[in-house]
Amino acid sequence: MFAAGERRWRDRLGTLRQVVRQELVARQLAAHLPSSAHILDVGCGQGTQALRLARGGHRVTGLDASPTLLGDFARDLADEPADVRERVRLVHGDATGASGSFDAVLCHGVLMYLADPGPVLAAVAGAVAPGGMVSLLVRNGDALALRPGLAGDWATAARAFDTTAYDNRLGVTARADRLADLTARLDTVGLSVVAWYGVRVFTDTAPDDAALPPDLPELLDCEERAGTTDPYRRVAALLHVIAESRHHRVADASVSPATPSDQDETMPG
């Protein structure tokens, strides 16, 4: 489903809502990642998180189904120092093709575009090493009524209380996850939730083209604190869930490795 909104996504990179999302997730991840980790970023997109992690000394494999976004990633990667380029590998493939034995697996902004997240969750669980970390960023199904309610769209707000489907700002009908339901799903594939955060508590209703304000550092600090504090984090637009693998590979999570395209063979890594 994401393909329908890909152009809008690319157009809005660097705007306030996107910067808050990426910065908050990066800060929250830093509290859980081991040093010099081998990381798989499932649905890496244009590589915002992956590049940041590679600059920090991690080895990163970026997996994405969009040749356009991987091309954006590759162009930005080409401008990085040689040591950063050497720590990144790009793979064109579907999220269900995730495999390996990584210290950490990221899956950010992917599940919301899947009618059934089960196969991707199984693949993610199968790609993380024993005791490794999984990071998921999902739309918060427990707060779907908040955005339309604050906008005075009462018909949409009323429907949102009883559904996990919603129309997002990219013009795509997507799906949200409720924390309790996601926790139960993760448990069935051998992943135990160890922490969770809210992302975009105060800035979710900002205009799509909102520029970065002069007081961005103070704004980010407030967003970060709200994302770790009840009741604020419970009404955030996005949930950032950190889980730990209890074992190497679940019985029903056997998936084929993603096959790099001809383009991937020329990419660093």
URNOR-V498205 format. One line per field, one symbol per residue. phi: phi as a letter, one per 40 degrees, with the letter a starting at -180 (. if undefined). psi: psi as a letter, one per 40 degrees, with the letter a starting at -180 (. if undefined). Layout:
# URNOR-V498205
phi=???
psi=???
This chain:
# URNOR-V498205
phi=.cdcbcccdccbcgcdccccdccccccccdcbcccfccbbbcgcfcgdcccccccchccbbbbacccccccddcccccccddccdccbbbbcicccccahaccabbabgbdcbbcbcdcccccccccbcdgcbbbbbbccccbccccccccgcccccccccbabcaccccgbcbbbbcdcccdcccccbgbbcbaabcbgccbcccddbccccccddcdccccccccbbcccccbccbbbbbbbccacaccbbcbccccccdcccccch
psi=ddddeddddddeheidddddddddddddddedhiifihhhhhfdbeeddddddddeeihhhhhiehddddddddddddeiiddddeehhhhhiideehiagidihighfddeehdheddddddddeeiiheiihhhhihheefdedddddeegddddddddfieiihaeefhhahihidddddddddeefhhheiiiihgddedeiidehihidfdddddddddddeehieddeeidihhhhihheidhidefhiiihhiidddeeii.
